[in-house]
Amino acid sequence: RPSGAGQPVLEEGPECPGPEEPCGRGGRRLRTAFSAEQISTLESSFQRQQYLGAAERRQLAGRMRLSEVQIKTWFQNRRMKLKRQL
């Protein structure tokens, strides 16, 4: 895992030649590598409440120095993980 936790990292695939040559419209999406501290905070928030409102998402994003979209996506993915486990 990269040391720049919480920062996007390039994820390459067979359809994407490399970071110097973006593919498709705007290139490949970047993947966020969350730090252990960020995951812990997100998990504890998820235990309290599986769905965040806009205000809570803004507050959490500001506190964790992540974008609201990253928070929203993490919660969506976590809910799907819980659904698969059940």
HELIX and SHEET records of a PDB file:
HELIX    1   1 ALA A   36  ARG A   48  1                                  13    
HELIX    2   2 ALA A   54  MET A   64  1                                  11    
HELIX    3   3 GLU A   68  GLN A   85  1                                  18    
SHEET    1   A 2 PRO A   8  VAL A   9  0                                        
SHEET    2   A 2 ARG A  31  THR A  32 -1                                        
END                                                                             
